[in-house]
């Protein structure tokens, strides 16, 4: 069993536990009773140039503890002040040490859209994301069938949430396109063994239609990396560890933009 398999299995267990406190019907009612989203996440990625999705991440399976001191609200505010277009918030509690509370507080504090970064395995998690204040959710092709991707995207559309559909290879990109993805994220990290190949985005870019937003995820460490992605037509980059380890996040984001 790969790390990704374990993450998905644990996500199913988390959902089963959550349903004991709040049923699917109840969480759906809560989500539908909140104002419908306006697809703020994808609108933020449509602006000219490369958009930056900056991540609040305390730990990861590949790197272990990244931020022992994790003032997540302060970090989110720094990202916003530095000109981030969106914020990605890890809510997976065991391997990434994330929390739903982090997302709820951050989304309630900043004015830019927030992505719920988790391992979505059940429609429950979509309604939960809406209630927590997310503007977008992550749907990973490796752990979802094409039918699930399509069904979950339709639920997102009804809620006004954006769906970032993540693919790692040609087969998954084609599945994402058939499922109607409007945003495809190419993960340069293989979630099965956590190896990183930053050329993965360039290889898969040609398969993604011009009317689909293209996000490059993982392994983006320098202004040179961003420049290369800009050249191949990336609409956005998702950056986690590089920013989380930077003592001055505003300066680091400026550097990545090529502003310094």
BAMI-789917 format. One record per residue (C-alpha): residue in one letter; chain; residue number from 1; x, y, z. Coordinates in steps of 0.5 Angstrom, whole numbers, plus 500, padded with zeros to 3 digits. Layout:
! BAMI-789917
PT  type  mol  seq    x    y    z
PT     A    A  NUM    X    Y    Z
...
//
This chain:
! BAMI-789917
PT  type  mol  seq    x    y    z
PT     X    A    1  500  500  500
PT     X    A    2  503  507  498
PT     X    A    3  503  513  502
PT     X    A    4  497  516  498
PT     X    A    5  493  509  499
PT     X    A    6  494  510  506
PT     X    A    7  492  518  506
PT     X    A    8  486  516  502
PT     X    A    9  484  510  507
PT     X    A   10  485  515  513
PT     X    A   11  481  520  510
PT     X    A   12  475  515  509
PT     X    A   13  476  513  516
PT     X    A   14  476  521  518
PT     X    A   15  469  522  514
PT     X    A   16  466  516  518
PT     X    A   17  468  519  524
PT     X    A   18  465  526  522
PT     X    A   19  458  523  520
PT     X    A   20  457  520  527
PT     X    A   21  457  527  530
PT     X    A   22  454  531  523
PT     X    A   23  450  527  518
PT     X    A   24  451  528  511
PT     X    A   25  444  530  510
PT     X    A   26  446  535  516
PT     X    A   27  452  538  513
PT     X    A   28  449  538  506
PT     X    A   29  444  543  509
PT     X    A   30  449  547  512
PT     X    A   31  453  548  506
PT     X    A   32  447  550  502
PT     X    A   33  444  555  507
PT     X    A   34  451  559  506
PT     X    A   35  451  564  501
PT     X    A   36  453  560  494
PT     X    A   37  460  561  492
PT     X    A   38  462  566  486
PT     X    A   39  468  561  484
PT     X    A   40  473  566  487
PT     X    A   41  479  561  486
PT     X    A   42  479  560  479
PT     X    A   43  477  568  478
PT     X    A   44  484  569  482
PT     X    A   45  487  565  477
PT     X    A   46  485  568  471
PT     X    A   47  488  574  472
PT     X    A   48  494  576  467
PT     X    A   49  501  573  469
PT     X    A   50  502  567  473
PT     X    A   51  498  567  480
PT     X    A   52  501  565  486
PT     X    A   53  497  560  491
PT     X    A   54  501  560  497
PT     X    A   55  501  554  502
PT     X    A   56  500  554  510
PT     X    A   57  503  547  511
PT     X    A   58  506  545  518
PT     X    A   59  509  538  516
PT     X    A   60  509  533  510
PT     X    A   61  510  525  509
PT     X    A   62  516  527  505
PT     X    A   63  519  532  509
PT     X    A   64  517  531  516
PT     X    A   65  516  537  521
PT     X    A   66  517  543  517
PT     X    A   67  514  549  521
PT     X    A   68  515  547  529
PT     X    A   69  512  554  530
PT     X    A   70  506  554  526
PT     X    A   71  503  561  527
PT     X    A   72  498  560  521
PT     X    A   73  494  566  522
PT     X    A   74  500  570  522
PT     X    A   75  503  566  516
PT     X    A   76  496  567  512
PT     X    A   77  496  575  513
PT     X    A   78  503  575  511
PT     X    A   79  502  571  504
PT     X    A   80  496  576  503
PT     X    A   81  500  582  505
PT     X    A   82  505  580  500
PT     X    A   83  501  579  494
PT     X    A   84  499  572  494
PT     X    A   85  493  571  490
PT     X    A   86  490  565  494
PT     X    A   87  492  561  500
PT     X    A   88  492  553  500
PT     X    A   89  491  550  507
PT     X    A   90  492  543  509
PT     X    A   91  487  540  513
PT     X    A   92  489  533  513
PT     X    A   93  491  532  521
PT     X    A   94  496  526  521
PT     X    A   95  501  526  516
PT     X    A   96  501  534  515
PT     X    A   97  499  536  522
PT     X    A   98  493  540  519
PT     X    A   99  486  542  522
PT     X    A  100  479  544  519
PT     X    A  101  480  549  525
PT     X    A  102  486  552  521
PT     X    A  103  482  553  514
PT     X    A  104  476  556  518
PT     X    A  105  480  561  522
PT     X    A  106  484  563  516
PT     X    A  107  478  563  511
PT     X    A  108  475  568  516
PT     X    A  109  481  572  516
PT     X    A  110  484  574  509
PT     X    A  111  480  577  503
PT     X    A  112  483  572  498
PT     X    A  113  480  565  496
PT     X    A  114  482  559  500
PT     X    A  115  483  552  498
PT     X    A  116  482  546  502
PT     X    A  117  488  542  501
PT     X    A  118  486  535  503
PT     X    A  119  485  528  500
PT     X    A  120  477  528  498
PT     X    A  121  474  521  498
PT     X    A  122  467  523  500
PT     X    A  123  462  528  498
PT     X    A  124  461  530  505
PT     X    A  125  468  533  505
PT     X    A  126  466  538  499
PT     X    A  127  460  540  504
PT     X    A  128  465  541  509
PT     X    A  129  469  545  505
PT     X    A  130  464  550  504
PT     X    A  131  462  550  511
PT     X    A  132  469  552  513
PT     X    A  133  469  557  508
PT     X    A  134  473  554  503
PT     X    A  135  473  557  496
PT     X    A  136  476  551  492
PT     X    A  137  477  544  494
PT     X    A  138  483  539  491
PT     X    A  139  480  533  487
PT     X    A  140  486  528  486
PT     X    A  141  485  523  480
PT     X    A  142  489  518  483
PT     X    A  143  484  516  489
PT     X    A  144  478  518  485
PT     X    A  145  474  514  479
PT     X    A  146  472  519  473
PT     X    A  147  465  518  475
PT     X    A  148  467  521  482
PT     X    A  149  471  526  479
PT     X    A  150  465  528  475
PT     X    A  151  460  528  481
PT     X    A  152  464  531  485
PT     X    A  153  465  537  480
PT     X    A  154  458  538  479
PT     X    A  155  457  538  487
PT     X    A  156  462  544  487
PT     X    A  157  459  547  481
PT     X    A  158  452  547  485
PT     X    A  159  456  550  491
PT     X    A  160  460  555  487
PT     X    A  161  466  552  489
PT     X    A  162  472  551  485
PT     X    A  163  475  544  484
PT     X    A  164  483  544  483
PT     X    A  165  483  537  479
PT     X    A  166  490  534  480
PT     X    A  167  494  529  475
PT     X    A  168  501  526  475
PT     X    A  169  501  523  468
PT     X    A  170  498  523  461
PT     X    A  171  492  518  463
PT     X    A  172  490  522  469
PT     X    A  173  490  529  465
PT     X    A  174  486  525  460
PT     X    A  175  481  523  465
PT     X    A  176  481  530  468
PT     X    A  177  479  533  462
PT     X    A  178  473  528  460
PT     X    A  179  471  529  467
PT     X    A  180  470  537  465
PT     X    A  181  475  540  470
PT     X    A  182  476  547  469
PT     X    A  183  483  547  473
PT     X    A  184  488  542  472
PT     X    A  185  494  542  477
PT     X    A  186  500  538  475
PT     X    A  187  503  535  481
PT     X    A  188  511  535  480
PT     X    A  189  511  530  486
PT     X    A  190  509  523  485
PT     X    A  191  504  522  491
PT     X    A  192  506  514  491
PT     X    A  193  513  515  492
PT     X    A  194  514  522  493
PT     X    A  195  520  523  488
PT     X    A  196  520  530  485
PT     X    A  197  521  532  477
PT     X    A  198  520  539  476
PT     X    A  199  519  537  468
PT     X    A  200  513  534  469
PT     X    A  201  509  540  468
PT     X    A  202  512  541  461
PT     X    A  203  511  534  459
PT     X    A  204  504  535  461
PT     X    A  205  502  542  459
PT     X    A  206  501  540  451
PT     X    A  207  495  536  453
PT     X    A  208  491  541  457
PT     X    A  209  486  545  453
PT     X    A  210  487  553  453
PT     X    A  211  481  554  456
PT     X    A  212  483  550  462
PT     X    A  213  487  553  467
PT     X    A  214  493  550  468
PT     X    A  215  497  550  475
PT     X    A  216  504  547  477
PT     X    A  217  504  544  484
PT     X    A  218  511  542  488
PT     X    A  219  518  543  487
PT     X    A  220  518  550  485
PT     X    A  221  523  553  489
PT     X    A  222  526  559  485
PT     X    A  223  525  565  480
PT     X    A  224  528  561  475
PT     X    A  225  523  555  476
PT     X    A  226  517  560  475
PT     X    A  227  520  563  469
PT     X    A  228  520  557  466
PT     X    A  229  513  555  468
PT     X    A  230  511  562  465
PT     X    A  231  514  560  458
PT     X    A  232  510  554  458
PT     X    A  233  503  558  459
PT     X    A  234  502  556  467
PT     X    A  235  496  560  470
PT     X    A  236  499  559  477
PT     X    A  237  504  556  481
PT     X    A  238  502  552  488
PT     X    A  239  508  553  493
PT     X    A  240  509  550  500
PT     X    A  241  515  548  503
PT     X    A  242  519  554  500
PT     X    A  243  515  559  503
PT     X    A  244  514  556  509
PT     X    A  245  521  555  510
PT     X    A  246  523  562  509
PT     X    A  247  524  567  515
PT     X    A  248  521  573  510
PT     X    A  249  515  570  506
PT     X    A  250  514  577  503
PT     X    A  251  521  578  501
PT     X    A  252  521  570  498
PT     X    A  253  515  571  494
PT     X    A  254  518  578  491
PT     X    A  255  524  574  489
PT     X    A  256  520  568  486
PT     X    A  257  516  573  482
PT     X    A  258  522  576  479
PT     X    A  259  521  582  483
PT     X    A  260  528  583  486
//
